[in-house]
Amino acid sequence: MDLEIIPLSMSGKILGFKITADEKVDIQDLPNGDYLVRVKIGEDVVLESRLIKNE
């Protein structure tokens, strides 16, 4: 399973992770802002959601 965290501002870069279904991803060091979170299995996108980090 692949996890992508994509900044919605043009100033950031896409962060990509290979994860298992029960794994947690630490976003503590992620800068504040709006992100698109995308989960893919193979080439299929199974989840897309907006993440707003402000703390």
VEXDREN-2710 file (C-alpha; in Angstrom, 1 decimal):
% VEXDREN-2710
k/r/px/py/pz
1/MET/0.0/0.0/0.0
2/ASP/1.3/3.5/-0.9
3/LEU/0.5/6.7/1.0
4/GLU/1.1/10.1/-0.6
5/ILE/0.8/13.4/1.3
6/ILE/0.6/16.1/-1.3
7/PRO/0.8/19.8/-0.3
8/LEU/-2.0/21.9/-1.9
9/SER/0.4/24.9/-1.9
10/MET/2.9/25.0/-4.7
11/SER/5.9/25.4/-2.3
12/GLY/6.0/21.9/-1.0
13/LYS/7.0/18.5/-2.3
14/ILE/5.0/15.3/-2.4
15/LEU/5.9/12.9/0.4
16/GLY/5.5/9.2/-0.3
17/PHE/5.5/6.3/2.0
18/LYS/5.1/2.5/1.7
19/ILE/3.0/1.3/4.6
20/THR/1.1/-1.7/5.9
21/ALA/-2.6/-1.5/6.8
22/ASP/-2.0/-1.2/10.6
23/GLU/1.0/1.1/10.4
24/LYS/0.8/4.7/11.7
25/VAL/2.5/7.7/10.0
26/ASP/3.9/10.5/12.1
27/ILE/3.0/13.9/10.7
28/GLN/4.4/15.9/13.7
29/ASP/7.2/17.4/11.6
30/LEU/4.9/18.2/8.7
31/PRO/4.6/22.0/8.2
32/ASN/1.2/23.6/8.9
33/GLY/-1.0/23.8/5.8
34/ASP/-3.5/22.0/3.6
35/TYR/-2.7/18.6/2.1
36/LEU/-4.2/15.9/-0.1
37/VAL/-3.8/12.4/1.4
38/ARG/-4.0/9.6/-1.1
39/VAL/-3.9/5.9/-0.4
40/LYS/-3.1/3.6/-3.3
41/ILE/-3.1/-0.2/-3.6
42/GLY/-1.2/-1.0/-6.8
43/GLU/-2.4/1.6/-9.3
44/ASP/-5.8/2.0/-7.7
45/VAL/-6.6/4.9/-5.5
46/VAL/-8.7/3.6/-2.6
47/LEU/-8.9/6.8/-0.5
48/GLU/-8.4/10.5/-1.1
49/SER/-9.0/13.0/1.7
50/ARG/-8.0/16.5/2.6
51/LEU/-5.8/17.1/5.7
52/ILE/-5.5/20.4/7.4
53/LYS/-2.6/20.7/9.8
54/ASN/-2.6/23.8/12.0
55/GLU/-0.9/22.7/15.2
END
